[in-house]
């Protein structure tokens, strides 16, 4: 029988846990992603980024089980969405790190859902104040659309094509996320986009998804190795690296 990857905490045994490892914790959601993507889209993406980053980072590194429930209140009007809210999520994040810190050296949350940002910011600020070595990083790309559009559809076509109902994909509200935020906060996603899509899945492909995943992984690795947490506890990277990643996307015709 094949042995599980050493980086996967869920399938390890306690004597195999190295002393003071870096632990990556994927944080996702269980929320609607339009009529064509599954509820675990954010979790699948966060997990993939964390696992691939763990393979590239200097060891020892472990990937913890994915936190599959997040703060998804803006999607609450769609059947199937499960949200635990900001306060519960903040408490879970705090207790996770307090427990991990008994044996881990450093903890980094790899976040796949933008709605978790407020909880991550509050939790990481509290934890850093308690003396824990913890930070977070987001799975995003320059020019990516907001939700269930071309970006996430391409990623899922690459990672889990069997779960994508591409024939059901529709165009949603294509405004940039900054323009959508006031309406999202006030009314939720369904009031803006009855389909649940914020973006345009047209043109999505597994090849584009592979390039986007490679970019997310390389950014994550750079941030974990060389980045420093900003005032929110979010890992940043040198401006030169950010500009280079953006240029790479444009040259590969991923950003439209």
N, C-alpha and C positions, 0 to 999 in steps of 0.2 A: 504494500500500500504506500502511495506517495505521502511523504511527510509534508505538513503544512509549512508555509513560509515562516521563517524565524521572526519576521517583523509583525506577524499577526498575533496580537495578544490573546484574542478569543480562543485560538486553537493551540496556544502554548501551554506548558505546564510550569508550575512555580519555580522548580530548580533551574529552568532555562531562562528565567528573567535575569538579564545582566544587571550589574550594579549601576544605579543612578542613570538610567537611560533617558534619552529624549523620547517623550511620548506625544505622538500626533493624535488628536481627537477630532474626527470628522463630525461636523454639525450640519444637519440638513433639515428636512421638514417632511410632513405628510400633508400635502396640499394639492389642489387641482392645478393642472398644467394644460388647460385647454382640452379640446376633444381628442387630441392626438398623442399626448404624452402622459406617462403614468404619474401617480401621486408621489412616488419616491424619487422623482427626477433630481431634486437638489441633493438628496442623500447619495444617490448613485455617483453624481459628479464629485461631490466632496470626498467620497471614499476612494474613487479612482485617483484623484489628485494626491491624496494622502499616501496611498499605497505606492504610487510611482515615485513620489518625492522621497519616501523612506528608502527606496532602493538606491537613490542617488546621493543621499546625505551620508556624511561620515558617522559611523556607528558609535555606540549602540543606539538603535532606533526601534521603537515599537509603535504599531498603529492600534489604537484602542477601538472597541466596537463603536459603530456609528450611533450618534444621538439622533434618532429619526423623527423626534417630535420637537417642533420649534414654536416660535411666535408667528402665527399665520392668521391673525384675526382679520386681516384685509380680504382673506379668501373664504371667510366663514359662511357666506351665502351660497356656496357651492357644496352640494352633497358629497360626502367622502372626506372633506378636509378635516383634519384633527389638529387643534392648536392648544398648547398648554399655557399660552400667554407669557408676557414679559416677566412678571414677578416669579412665577413658578420656574421658568427657564433660568432666570438669574440664580435662583436658589440651587437648582440642579448643577449649574456650572460651578458655583462656589464649592458645593460639597464634593463634586467630582475632583476638583483640583486639591482640596484638602486631603482627600483620600489618596490620590495619586502621589502627592508630595511625601507620603510616608516612605516611598521607595523610589520614586522617579526623580531625576535631576532637573528636568525642564519639561514644561507642558506647552504645546502650541495647538490651539484650536484652528482647524482648517474648515472655514465656513462656506457652505454652499447656498445659503438662503439669506438674502438681504434683510428680511424681516427680523432676523436674529441679532442685528447689529447693536441695537440699544441694550439688549440683555448682555451681550458680550462685553460691551464697553463698561457697563456698570459692574459686572462680575469681575472682570479683569482688573479694573481700578481698585476694587475692594481687596482682591487677592494680592495684588502687588503691594498694597498698603500693609498687608499682613506678612509680607516678606517672601512670598512665593515667586518663583521664576516662571512666569506665565505670560503669554501673549497670544494674539490671534492674527490670522491672515485670511483674506477673502479670495474666493475662486471667481475672478472676474477678468474680462479682457477689454482693452480700449475699443470703443465703438460698438460693444455688444448691446443687443436690445434688452428690454426690461424683463420680459417673462414669457416663456413658451414660444418665442420667436425663432429666428434663424439660428441664433447662437446655441440655445439649449437643444433645439431640434437636431442640429448637426452633431452636438456632443452625444446625444442619446442614440443617434443613428450609428455612431462609432462604437459606443460602449454597450448598448443594449438594443440592437435593432429589432429584436423579436418583440419588444414592448412598445414600439412606435407604430401608431396607426396613421401613417402618412397620408392616406387617402382622405382622412377626416380633418386634416389641417386646414385652418382658415386664417385669414388676415385679421388681426385685431387692431386696437388703437396703437398707432405707430409713433406717437409723440415721444420725445426723449423722457427719461424717467424724471428729470427735474421738473418738466412741465406737467407731469402726471401727479406728482406727489400731493399737492393740495387736495385734489379730488379724491385720491386714494385714501388719504387720511380721513377726509370728511365723510366719504360715502362707500368706500370699499371697491374692490375690483369689479364686481358684477354690475355696478351702476355705470361704469365706464366702458366695460367690454363684456357683453352678455356671454361671449364664448369663453372668457377667461384668458384670452391671449392678449398680451401687450407687446406687439411687434408683428413681424411678417415672416412666417416660416418658409416662404417661397425661396427656392434655391438652396435649401439646406442639403448637406451631403455628408456621408461618413468621412470622406477625405478631408473636408473642412473641419469636421469634428476632431479628427486626429491632430490636425495642426493646432487647433485651439487648445486641446488637451496638453500637447507638448509645451505650448506657451505657458499655460497655467502651472504646469509642473516646474518649468525652469524658473518662473517668477517666485514660486513658493520656496524652491531650494535656495535661491539667492537671498530671499528675505530671511529665511531661517538661519543661514550661515552668516550673512553680512549685514542684515537689516537691524534696525533698532526700533523699539516701540515708540509710537507717538503718544500724544496726550490721551488717546483713547485705548492705548495698549495694542494698537494695530501695527504690525510690522511694516516698515517702509523699506525702500531700497534706494540705492543711489540714482540720481536723476539720469545719469548717462545710461544706466541699464534700462530704465523705464523708456527713455526715448528710443533706444535700440530695439526694444520689443515692439514698440508701436510701428517703427519703420519696417520691421520684419513682417508684421501683419499686412501693412499696406502693400508691400512688394509681393506678397503671396495672394493678394486680392481677397482677403478675408473681410477686411473693413470695407463697407460699401458707402 
